Amino acid sequence: MEIKKVLQDGSMFDPAVLELSTDAILQKFQAAVKVQTSLSLGIGYSTTASAPHTLLGGFKNLIAVAAETGYQFEQATAFLEAAKNAPASGGGGGAGPAAAAAPVEEEKPKEDEPEDVDMGGLFGDDDDDY
């Protein structure tokens, strides 16, 4: 028997569409797994494909808490030491060690000041301009 045409959902195709290599099938499967993983991460539903990403996100949160609070555990200490010893990343041409030595001033919150907002004549207050 020889296939001349393939009919799917009212469309006709040549039989060449059935000739898929193993690599092509593997690529399509991997793309589908990526979509499924993204979807399950987005909606917060754990699957076998999304579990490693969820665990890694939780570990990153633990390291962030350890960095802020000073709490230490073996794995966090290893990551934090590596981060301290890593070269500074940035856009290059940077300020280097001099910028790292400069103290960072935190912006102080302003007292409750009334904010003057231009409403664009919303209440007819700019009628004098005409």
Secondary structure, 3 states (H helix, E strand, C coil): CCCCCEEECCEEECHHHHCCCHHHHHHHHHHHHHHHHHHHHHHCCCCCCCHHHHHHHHHHHHHHHHHHHCCCCHHHHHHHHHHHHCCCCCCCCCCCHHHHHCCCCCCCCCCCCCCCCCCCCCCCCCHHHC
